[in-house]
């Protein structure tokens, strides 16, 4: 049986926790929000899984489970200490009728994935971690487990709360975006949470992965500093800033730990239903983009991952922290370094508007990647750019078009590479460590001609990342958490 949304558990006794004021669930209807909801492309839940051939789990090799909750589905990866994948699978989300339905859909996918893991592997799972979409937020009653409001998805905008947030936060802070977690919290508080009725002091804020992990360990009020960044947590000071703690809704904020930190053992009912070990520990999670970066297993300042999917996203390990909301640039803490990121609207979506997959393959054969294209484009799928140029009115530039389709594709690929290079240059100008090596994730990593073009334009080595799935990165966090637990026991 899947644990219900109204599961009641005790909060962590050994961590600082802000008691929350109760708020009436009915007040959530007062939200003013701009919706751009992610939707599943399937009409029903589907499952695809893969196991290592011949693996029967008899040897009892310790395994580490990572689960990724992306925009359209969930995926798991089960790895050993060497990083070898022993089992993996995925589930599309069930269709939802309203906002609250997303929580039920995620919960169903979580326990379906646990059921998809081969029974022989389950007793060997030492630890579990989960990643979720950044700024996806829920408001939960900590006494009953009832969902009071949300989920509010990562791309939901709350412009009504932005003036209030900008009045308390430093200029250009990460929270100064209408889609930030803090804007979601403030909007809810202003319409439902501040009237002193209903849920009293029990309302708590949870990020998507916090909530999913809670279903496994039953402890309220725990998050990680990657997810907490967009609610205002300062990962450099390892604390919430005073300007945030002075607000009445600060009592709703979770305690914050490092990603991959052990929280608690798996709930007894989950252990018994799925045949997990009593020694299995649940660890704090991270965001899906950070998990995908961790999957590439890059290390050291100057190493970067460019994701060439529908858009172009860059993430760079830096010795210095860089944040600038004008360009959508912000830094996540990565142990003793910083992961600086930015995302452009250019990318694969433009290519799909102009070429089929087969055309991309055929035309790429006629491109000489060593020769610079004279064509100067700014490929965008529609009006508007955010990084490395902040201009909501920027129009796509895809003219003039030569007679040769191969030359046209060459010009587009090289122009996207120039935007990528400009992105890394901007991060450097803002104070980040200079890029030294780039790993590539996403569909664009499959085009070897494009990789060669990018290497020439960037002036640094460029290669394909061996692992790119966020679930794999979450599994690495689970491995990290298991090691931390062993170290804590030893000390």
Number of C-alpha atoms within 10 A of each C-alpha: 7 13 13 12 15 14 15 16 15 11 15 16 9 6 12 12 19 19 19 23 24 25 28 19 19 12 18 19 11 12 17 15 17 14 12 11 13 13 13 16 12 13 11 12 17 13 17 12 16 15 17 11 8 6 13 14 17 10 9 13 15 18 30 32 31 28 33 31 27 20 17 14 22 24 25 28 29 28 24 19 13 8 15 13 19 21 21 24 20 25 24 24 29 22 16 15 8 9 14 16 15 20 19 16 17 21 19 17 24 27 17 17 20 20 14 20 22 17 15 13 23 24 21 22 24 24 30 31 32 35 34 29 22 26 26 23 28 24 26 29 26 27 19 15 22 17 19 24 25 21 22 26 25 22 18 22 22 25 17 18 26 21 13 15 21 16 10 13 16 12 13 17 19 24 23 27 23 22 25 27 33 27 27 30 24 22 25 24 20 18 18 24 28 17 15 13 13 17 19 17 20 21 31 28 29 27 31 30 28 26 27 23 26 25 23 22 20 22 22 28 23 24 30 25 27 23 32 27 23 22 25 24 23 17 23 13 8 13 15 19 14 8 12 18 15 11 11 13 22 19 19 24 26 23 19 24 21 20 27 27 24 24 21 18 20 25 18 14 13 18 18 12 12 16 18 21 18 15 16 22 25 27 33 30 37 31 28 26 21 25 27 23 27 24 24 22 15 18 11 12 20 17 19 28 28 26 25 22 16 19 17 24 23 25 29 29 27 27 19 15 19 21 21 16 16 18 21 20 23 22 25 24 22 19 10 8 18 24 25 26 26 24 22 24 21 28 26 21 18 19 19 13 9 11 14 10 9 9 13 17 14 11 17 21 13 14 19 16 21 12 10 13 19 11 19 16 21 20 24 23 22 14 13 18 22 19 25 23 17 15 14 10 10 15 15 17 14 17 12 10 13 12 8 10 16 19 20 21 24 25 24 23 25 24 24 24 22 19 23 26 19 17 24 26 18 19 27 15 12 15 15 25 23 20 24 16 19 24 23 23 25 19 12 20 20 14 14 15 20 21 21 17 25 25 20 18 19 22 13 13 15 22 18 20 20 12 17 22 22 32 32 31 31 37 34 28 30 34 28 20 28 26 17 16 18 10 10 10 8 7 6
